[in-house]
């Protein structure tokens, strides 16, 4: 059996151990972003979604990201980690690649698979007029 010099000695040891555990726990909590690496979360559109508009806004949030691209083009990230960027889709199947990098060079990427189908409610004449205006 271990003999203690006094009860106050045991209390000091217990308090010291609690303080050390608190400091280690808090340090790990604050360093979780460095440990886990970059995080990329896409909120809109959903993977596999069918869209009827030729332009879709890719929206989501990030954590621990310093640089981000969508289909190779730089994307601005707001201070709170949110992003929103318009992407023009071709008719049919489209892949949109989102890539992000943290300050240590660790990368993460996600690929959205989207299907662009022309809306059945848009007339061919209106689509043709839009295409003519776009080309002029």
N, C-alpha and C positions, 0 to 999 in steps of 0.2 A: 504494500500500500504506500502511496506517495504522501509524504508528510508536507503539509503546507506551513509556511512560516507564520502566516496570520491570515484571517479572513479577507483583509483588505488586499493582500497579495493576489488572491484568487480573483477578486473582483477586478483588479487592474488587468490581469491576464485576459479575462473574459471580455472586458471593454476594448482592450487592444485588438483582440481577435475580431470583434464585431466591427471596429473601425476599418481594419484591413480588409475584411470581406466586403464592406460597403464600398470602399474605394475601388477594389477590383471589379465588383459588380457594376458600378457606375461607369468605369472606364470601358468595360466591354459593351455596355449599353450605348455609350456615345460612339464607339468605334464600329458599331454594327454596319453602318453604311460602307465603311472601308473593307470590312470583312466580307460582306455579301456581294459587293460589286454593283454594277449598274442595273437598274430596274426600269423596264419599259412596259407600260400598260396601255393598251389600245381600247378606248371606250366606244369609238364609233368610226366606221361601220363595223359590223361583225364579220368575222371570217366566213366566207361562203355566201355572203349576202348578194341578192339580186337587186341592182339599182337601175332606175329608169332615167336618171339624169346623166349627161355626159361628164359633169363635174361633181366630184364627191369630196367632202371635207374629211380628212383623216384627223381624228382628235384623240387625245389621250394625256397621260401623265408620265413623268419620269422622276427618278431619284438617283442622285450621284452621277449625273450625266454632264459632260462638258461639251460634247459635239454630237449632233444628230443629223442624219440624212434620210430622205424619202426618195427612193429610186435614184440615188446618187446626188440629189440636190440638197444643199444645206437647208436646215429648218431652224427657225428661231424658237428658243425655249424661253417661256416666261419665267420670271423670278420664282414663282411658286411651283415650277416644274411642269406646268401644263403646256401643251402645244396644239396647234390647229393649222392645217395646211391643205390647200386645195390641190387635187390631182385630177387631170383630165384622163378619162378612160376611153379606150377605143371600143367599138361595138364588139360584144362577145366576151371571151374569157380574158381577165387581166390579173396580173400578179403585181402587188405593190410591196416593195421591200423596204422595211424600216430598219435602219442600223444606228446604233448609238455606242459611244465610247466614253469611258470615265477618265479622270485625270491620270490614272496609272496605265492607261492603254488597254484595259480590259474591254472587250467588245461584246455586244449582244445584238441579235437581229431577229426580226419576226417578219414573216411573209403573209400578207393578206391575199386571199384569193377571192376576187370579185367578178361577178357576171353583170355586164352592162347590156340590158335589153331596152330597146326603144319603147317608150310608153305607148300602149295601144290607143291612148286618148289624144296623142299628138298627130295631127294630119301630116301627110307627106308634103303637102304644099307649104305648111309652116316650117317643116324641117328643111325643105329646099330653100326657102327664103332666108332662114337663119344661116345656112351654109354659104349662100351668095353674099350675105352681108359680112360674114367672117372673112371671105376671100378678098373682098374689096378693100 
